């Protein structure tokens, strides 16, 4: 990720923040059955919290999101 902060997606970011920066990442959320990316809660729930709510390892999800952000850029 070359230290470029624009590729750094953290667990403290809301789902909406991630999708505003990288709209194509909706595919990653949907692949995990996380339809929440289009609901009202996307603006307030963090990536970490949503992952936990869906029983997904937050670290794994963040890795997938960051790789997809880098590849899709």
N, CA, C and O atoms as a Tinker XYZ file with bonds, in Angstrom:
   292  protein
     1  N      0.812000   -1.187000    0.000000    73     2
     2  CA     0.000000    0.000000    0.000000    64     1     3
     3  C      0.855000    1.249000    0.000000    63     2     4     5
     4  O      0.324000    2.357000    0.086000    81     3
     5  N      2.093000    1.109000   -0.089000    73     3     6
     6  CA     3.067000    2.166000   -0.319000    64     5     7
     7  C      2.970000    3.368000    0.616000    63     6     8     9
     8  O      3.468000    4.438000    0.267000    81     7
     9  N      2.352000    3.238000    1.783000    73     7    10
    10  CA     2.301000    4.329000    2.725000    64     9    11
    11  C      1.384000    5.472000    2.340000    63    10    12    13
    12  O      1.336000    6.483000    3.040000    81    11
    13  N      0.669000    5.338000    1.263000    73    11    14
    14  CA    -0.234000    6.387000    0.804000    64    13    15
    15  C     -1.523000    6.299000    1.608000    63    14    16    17
    16  O     -2.244000    5.305000    1.521000    81    15
    17  N     -1.819000    7.345000    2.398000    73    15    18
    18  CA    -2.949000    7.292000    3.320000    64    17    19
    19  C     -4.294000    7.180000    2.623000    63    18    20    21
    20  O     -5.270000    6.778000    3.256000    81    19
    21  N     -4.378000    7.515000    1.361000    73    19    22
    22  CA    -5.679000    7.404000    0.695000    64    21    23
    23  C     -6.109000    5.954000    0.543000    63    22    24    25
    24  O     -7.274000    5.693000    0.243000    81    23
    25  N     -5.209000    5.010000    0.739000    73    23    26
    26  CA    -5.556000    3.596000    0.652000    64    25    27
    27  C     -5.835000    2.988000    2.020000    63    26    28    29
    28  O     -6.177000    1.809000    2.113000    81    27
    29  N     -5.698000    3.755000    3.053000    73    27    30
    30  CA    -5.845000    3.213000    4.390000    64    29    31
    31  C     -7.298000    3.282000    4.855000    63    30    32    33
    32  O     -7.811000    4.351000    5.186000    81    31
    33  N     -7.930000    2.152000    4.871000    73    31    34
    34  CA    -9.284000    2.041000    5.398000    64    33    35
    35  C     -9.130000    1.430000    6.779000    63    34    36    37
    36  O     -8.505000    0.382000    6.940000    81    35
    37  N     -9.703000    2.091000    7.773000    73    35    38
    38  CA    -9.573000    1.610000    9.150000    64    37    39
    39  C    -10.920000    1.151000    9.685000    63    38    40    41
    40  O    -11.973000    1.467000    9.130000    81    39
    41  N    -10.863000    0.412000   10.759000    73    39    42
    42  CA   -12.073000   -0.078000   11.398000    64    41    43
    43  C    -12.911000    1.022000   12.018000    63    42    44    45
    44  O    -14.094000    0.823000   12.295000    81    43
    45  N    -12.314000    2.174000   12.238000    73    43    46
    46  CA   -13.022000    3.299000   12.852000    64    45    47
    47  C    -13.795000    4.135000   11.838000    63    46    48    49
    48  O    -14.585000    4.999000   12.217000    81    47
    49  N    -13.572000    3.886000   10.566000    73    47    50
    50  CA   -14.308000    4.611000    9.520000    64    49    51
    51  C    -15.718000    4.056000    9.420000    63    50    52    53
    52  O    -15.940000    2.865000    9.638000    81    51
    53  N    -16.674000    4.924000    9.088000    73    51    54
    54  CA   -18.025000    4.417000    8.854000    64    53    55
    55  C    -18.079000    3.753000    7.491000    63    54    56    57
    56  O    -17.252000    4.018000    6.618000    81    55
    57  N    -19.059000    2.893000    7.324000    73    55    58
    58  CA   -19.266000    2.234000    6.039000    64    57    59
    59  C    -19.485000    3.297000    4.961000    63    58    60    61
    60  O    -18.969000    3.168000    3.851000    81    59
    61  N    -20.236000    4.333000    5.278000    73    59    62
    62  CA   -20.510000    5.398000    4.312000    64    61    63
    63  C    -19.236000    6.126000    3.895000    63    62    64    65
    64  O    -19.081000    6.468000    2.722000    81    63
    65  N    -18.327000    6.367000    4.829000    73    63    66
    66  CA   -17.056000    7.025000    4.493000    64    65    67
    67  C    -16.263000    6.182000    3.501000    63    66    68    69
    68  O    -15.705000    6.696000    2.532000    81    67
    69  N    -16.226000    4.891000    3.761000    73    67    70
    70  CA   -15.503000    3.986000    2.870000    64    69    71
    71  C    -16.121000    4.012000    1.476000    63    70    72    73
    72  O    -15.404000    4.101000    0.479000    81    71
    73  N    -17.434000    3.936000    1.406000    73    71    74
    74  CA   -18.100000    3.881000    0.105000    64    73    75
    75  C    -18.065000    5.208000   -0.637000    63    74    76    77
    76  O    -18.095000    5.227000   -1.867000    81    75
    77  N    -18.002000    6.313000    0.087000    73    75    78
    78  CA   -17.837000    7.610000   -0.589000    64    77    79
    79  C    -16.475000    7.683000   -1.270000    63    78    80    81
    80  O    -16.353000    8.175000   -2.392000    81    79
    81  N    -15.462000    7.188000   -0.581000    73    79    82
    82  CA   -14.105000    7.225000   -1.127000    64    81    83
    83  C    -13.891000    6.171000   -2.210000    63    82    84    85
    84  O    -13.160000    6.404000   -3.173000    81    83
    85  N    -14.530000    5.015000   -2.052000    73    83    86
    86  CA   -14.324000    3.874000   -2.949000    64    85    87
    87  C    -15.657000    3.195000   -3.230000    63    86    88    89
    88  O    -15.931000    2.140000   -2.658000    81    87
    89  N    -16.490000    3.763000   -4.090000    73    87    90
    90  CA   -17.820000    3.197000   -4.342000    64    89    91
    91  C    -17.797000    1.727000   -4.781000    63    90    92    93
    92  O    -18.728000    0.979000   -4.482000    81    91
    93  N    -16.754000    1.317000   -5.477000    73    91    94
    94  CA   -16.693000   -0.067000   -5.960000    64    93    95
    95  C    -16.538000   -1.087000   -4.829000    63    94    96    97
    96  O    -16.702000   -2.286000   -5.054000    81    95
    97  N    -16.224000   -0.624000   -3.619000    73    95    98
    98  CA   -16.057000   -1.554000   -2.505000    64    97    99
    99  C    -17.379000   -2.107000   -1.993000    63    98   100   101
   100  O    -17.390000   -2.984000   -1.129000    81    99
   101  N    -18.480000   -1.608000   -2.510000    73    99   102
   102  CA   -19.781000   -2.174000   -2.153000    64   101   103
   103  C    -19.775000   -3.675000   -2.445000    63   102   104   105
   104  O    -20.431000   -4.451000   -1.751000    81   103
   105  N    -19.035000   -4.076000   -3.470000    73   103   106
   106  CA   -18.953000   -5.494000   -3.841000    64   105   107
   107  C    -18.354000   -6.334000   -2.716000    63   106   108   109
   108  O    -18.772000   -7.473000   -2.508000    81   107
   109  N    -17.383000   -5.789000   -1.993000    73   107   110
   110  CA   -16.757000   -6.528000   -0.891000    64   109   111
   111  C    -17.772000   -6.743000    0.234000    63   110   112   113
   112  O    -17.888000   -7.840000    0.780000    81   111
   113  N    -18.500000   -5.686000    0.567000    73   111   114
   114  CA   -19.514000   -5.804000    1.622000    64   113   115
   115  C    -20.596000   -6.814000    1.225000    63   114   116   117
   116  O    -20.982000   -7.665000    2.027000    81   115
   117  N    -21.074000   -6.717000    0.002000    73   115   118
   118  CA   -22.145000   -7.606000   -0.476000    64   117   119
   119  C    -21.666000   -9.055000   -0.524000    63   118   120   121
   120  O    -22.427000   -9.970000   -0.210000    81   119
   121  N    -20.417000   -9.265000   -0.913000    73   119   122
   122  CA   -19.865000  -10.623000   -0.975000    64   121   123
   123  C    -19.917000  -11.301000    0.395000    63   122   124   125
   124  O    -20.007000  -12.525000    0.487000    81   123
   125  N    -19.861000  -10.509000    1.441000    73   123   126
   126  CA   -19.929000  -11.039000    2.806000    64   125   127
   127  C    -21.359000  -11.030000    3.350000    63   126   128   129
   128  O    -21.570000  -11.279000    4.537000    81   127
   129  N    -22.329000  -10.747000    2.500000    73   127   130
   130  CA   -23.718000  -10.737000    2.932000    64   129   131
   131  C    -24.090000   -9.506000    3.733000    63   130   132   133
   132  O    -25.085000   -9.501000    4.458000    81   131
   133  N    -23.293000   -8.471000    3.600000    73   131   134
   134  CA   -23.495000   -7.249000    4.374000    64   133   135
   135  C    -24.298000   -6.238000    3.550000    63   134   136   137
   136  O    -23.742000   -5.330000    2.934000    81   135
   137  N    -25.589000   -6.418000    3.559000    73   135   138
   138  CA   -26.463000   -5.515000    2.813000    64   137   139
   139  C    -26.580000   -4.151000    3.492000    63   138   140   141
   140  O    -27.212000   -3.235000    2.964000    81   139
   141  N    -25.967000   -4.029000    4.660000    73   139   142
   142  CA   -26.049000   -2.793000    5.442000    64   141   143
   143  C    -25.430000   -1.598000    4.729000    63   142   144   145
   144  O    -25.664000   -0.454000    5.120000    81   143
   145  N    -24.652000   -1.849000    3.700000    73   143   146
   146  CA   -23.975000   -0.739000    3.046000    64   145   147
   147  C    -24.948000    0.227000    2.378000    63   146   148   149
   148  O    -24.563000    1.339000    2.015000    81   147
   149  N    -26.181000   -0.179000    2.214000    73   147   150
   150  CA   -27.170000    0.720000    1.610000    64   149   151
   151  C    -28.221000    1.182000    2.608000    63   150   152   153
   152  O    -29.164000    1.878000    2.228000    81   151
   153  N    -28.079000    0.811000    3.870000    73   151   154
   154  CA   -29.088000    1.198000    4.864000    64   153   155
   155  C    -28.682000    2.482000    5.594000    63   154   156   157
   156  O    -27.560000    2.965000    5.447000    81   155
   157  N    -29.589000    3.010000    6.362000    73   155   158
   158  CA   -29.358000    4.249000    7.102000    64   157   159
   159  C    -28.167000    4.139000    8.049000    63   158   160   161
   160  O    -27.433000    5.109000    8.237000    81   159
   161  N    -27.975000    2.990000    8.634000    73   159   162
   162  CA   -26.890000    2.782000    9.584000    64   161   163
   163  C    -25.501000    2.909000    8.991000    63   162   164   165
   164  O    -24.534000    3.072000    9.734000    81   163
   165  N    -25.374000    2.840000    7.681000    73   163   166
   166  CA   -24.073000    2.945000    7.029000    64   165   167
   167  C    -23.392000    4.271000    7.348000    63   166   168   169
   168  O    -22.165000    4.363000    7.322000    81   167
   169  N    -24.179000    5.290000    7.648000    73   167   170
   170  CA   -23.614000    6.599000    7.955000    64   169   171
   171  C    -23.085000    6.724000    9.363000    63   170   172   173
   172  O    -22.333000    7.651000    9.664000    81   171
   173  N    -23.468000    5.803000   10.234000    73   171   174
   174  CA   -23.054000    5.911000   11.629000    64   173   175
   175  C    -22.271000    4.711000   12.145000    63   174   176   177
   176  O    -21.525000    4.836000   13.116000    81   175
   177  N    -22.424000    3.561000   11.518000    73   175   178
   178  CA   -21.753000    2.345000   11.989000    64   177   179
   179  C    -20.357000    2.220000   11.389000    63   178   180   181
   180  O    -20.157000    2.451000   10.196000    81   179
   181  N    -19.401000    1.854000   12.229000    73   179   182
   182  CA   -18.033000    1.671000   11.752000    64   181   183
   183  C    -17.885000    0.328000   11.043000    63   182   184   185
   184  O    -18.685000   -0.588000   11.230000    81   183
   185  N    -16.853000    0.241000   10.238000    73   183   186
   186  CA   -16.554000   -1.011000    9.546000    64   185   187
   187  C    -16.327000   -2.122000   10.572000    63   186   188   189
   188  O    -16.819000   -3.238000   10.402000    81   187
   189  N    -15.598000   -1.821000   11.611000    73   187   190
   190  CA   -15.310000   -2.819000   12.641000    64   189   191
   191  C    -16.596000   -3.333000   13.301000    63   190   192   193
   192  O    -16.776000   -4.538000   13.472000    81   191
   193  N    -17.462000   -2.427000   13.659000    73   191   194
   194  CA   -18.691000   -2.815000   14.353000    64   193   195
   195  C    -19.627000   -3.619000   13.441000    63   194   196   197
   196  O    -20.242000   -4.593000   13.875000    81   195
   197  N    -19.724000   -3.208000   12.202000    73   195   198
   198  CA   -20.576000   -3.929000   11.253000    64   197   199
   199  C    -20.025000   -5.339000   11.010000    63   198   200   201
   200  O    -20.784000   -6.306000   10.945000    81   199
   201  N    -18.706000   -5.445000   10.876000    73   199   202
   202  CA   -18.095000   -6.764000   10.688000    64   201   203
   203  C    -18.435000   -7.674000   11.865000    63   202   204   205
   204  O    -18.825000   -8.826000   11.675000    81   203
   205  N    -18.288000   -7.159000   13.065000    73   203   206
   206  CA   -18.590000   -7.953000   14.257000    64   205   207
   207  C    -20.063000   -8.350000   14.289000    63   206   208   209
   208  O    -20.393000   -9.476000   14.660000    81   207
   209  N    -20.936000   -7.449000   13.908000    73   207   210
   210  CA   -22.373000   -7.737000   13.909000    64   209   211
   211  C    -22.724000   -8.863000   12.934000    63   210   212   213
   212  O    -23.671000   -9.617000   13.159000    81   211
   213  N    -21.954000   -8.968000   11.858000    73   211   214
   214  CA   -22.196000  -10.010000   10.865000    64   213   215
   215  C    -21.342000  -11.258000   11.109000    63   214   216   217
   216  O    -21.374000  -12.194000   10.310000    81   215
   217  N    -20.582000  -11.276000   12.204000    73   215   218
   218  CA   -19.760000  -12.443000   12.534000    64   217   219
   219  C    -18.553000  -12.598000   11.634000    63   218   220   221
   220  O    -18.082000  -13.712000   11.403000    81   219
   221  N    -18.049000  -11.482000   11.126000    73   219   222
   222  CA   -16.893000  -11.493000   10.231000    64   221   223
   223  C    -15.700000  -10.916000   10.982000    63   222   224   225
   224  O    -15.841000   -9.937000   11.716000    81   223
   225  N    -14.542000  -11.507000   10.805000    73   223   226
   226  CA   -13.334000  -11.002000   11.431000    64   225   227
   227  C    -13.026000   -9.610000   10.865000    63   226   228   229
   228  O    -12.797000   -9.478000    9.663000    81   227
   229  N    -13.018000   -8.572000   11.707000    73   227   230
   230  CA   -12.774000   -7.213000   11.223000    64   229   231
   231  C    -11.433000   -7.063000   10.506000    63   230   232   233
   232  O    -11.338000   -6.338000    9.515000    81   231
   233  N    -10.411000   -7.737000   10.995000    73   231   234
   234  CA    -9.095000   -7.665000   10.350000    64   233   235
   235  C     -9.123000   -8.207000    8.932000    63   234   236   237
   236  O     -8.520000   -7.632000    8.025000    81   235
   237  N     -9.825000   -9.314000    8.744000    73   235   238
   238  CA    -9.938000   -9.909000    7.410000    64   237   239
   239  C    -10.695000   -8.971000    6.475000    63   238   240   241
   240  O    -10.287000   -8.761000    5.333000    81   239
   241  N    -11.794000   -8.409000    6.961000    73   239   242
   242  CA   -12.582000   -7.501000    6.137000    64   241   243
   243  C    -11.760000   -6.270000    5.759000    63   242   244   245
   244  O    -11.781000   -5.840000    4.606000    81   243
   245  N    -11.041000   -5.705000    6.722000    73   243   246
   246  CA   -10.227000   -4.527000    6.438000    64   245   247
   247  C     -9.137000   -4.834000    5.417000    63   246   248   249
   248  O     -8.841000   -4.007000    4.554000    81   247
   249  N     -8.543000   -6.013000    5.513000    73   247   250
   250  CA    -7.530000   -6.396000    4.532000    64   249   251
   251  C     -8.143000   -6.472000    3.133000    63   250   252   253
   252  O     -7.568000   -5.964000    2.170000    81   251
   253  N     -9.300000   -7.103000    3.026000    73   251   254
   254  CA    -9.972000   -7.207000    1.731000    64   253   255
   255  C    -10.333000   -5.841000    1.180000    63   254   256   257
   256  O    -10.148000   -5.574000   -0.008000    81   255
   257  N    -10.850000   -4.972000    2.045000    73   255   258
   258  CA   -11.229000   -3.621000    1.600000    64   257   259
   259  C    -10.019000   -2.844000    1.118000    63   258   260   261
   260  O    -10.079000   -2.190000    0.077000    81   259
   261  N     -8.931000   -2.906000    1.853000    73   259   262
   262  CA    -7.735000   -2.160000    1.464000    64   261   263
   263  C     -7.104000   -2.693000    0.181000    63   262   264   265
   264  O     -6.631000   -1.912000   -0.644000    81   263
   265  N     -7.094000   -3.986000    0.009000    73   263   266
   266  CA    -6.559000   -4.566000   -1.226000    64   265   267
   267  C     -7.442000   -4.171000   -2.412000    63   266   268   269
   268  O     -6.941000   -3.786000   -3.468000    81   267
   269  N     -8.758000   -4.269000   -2.226000    73   267   270
   270  CA    -9.688000   -3.912000   -3.304000    64   269   271
   271  C     -9.600000   -2.418000   -3.627000    63   270   272   273
   272  O     -9.733000   -2.031000   -4.788000    81   271
   273  N     -9.379000   -1.584000   -2.627000    73   271   274
   274  CA    -9.232000   -0.146000   -2.863000    64   273   275
   275  C     -7.991000    0.123000   -3.706000    63   274   276   277
   276  O     -8.020000    0.944000   -4.623000    81   275
   277  N     -6.912000   -0.568000   -3.393000    73   275   278
   278  CA    -5.660000   -0.395000   -4.113000    64   277   279
   279  C     -5.781000   -0.886000   -5.551000    63   278   280   281
   280  O     -5.344000   -0.208000   -6.480000    81   279
   281  N     -6.365000   -2.049000   -5.733000    73   279   282
   282  CA    -6.501000   -2.648000   -7.057000    64   281   283
   283  C     -7.463000   -1.830000   -7.929000    63   282   284   285
   284  O     -7.238000   -1.661000   -9.128000    81   283
   285  N     -8.531000   -1.331000   -7.312000    73   283   286
   286  CA    -9.538000   -0.608000   -8.083000    64   285   287
   287  C     -9.186000    0.824000   -8.384000    63   286   288   289
   288  O     -9.887000    1.482000   -9.153000    81   287
   289  N     -8.106000    1.331000   -7.792000    73   287   290
   290  CA    -7.722000    2.729000   -7.980000    64   289   291
   291  C     -6.986000    2.927000   -9.281000    63   290   292
   292  O     -6.589000    4.048000   -9.601000    81   291
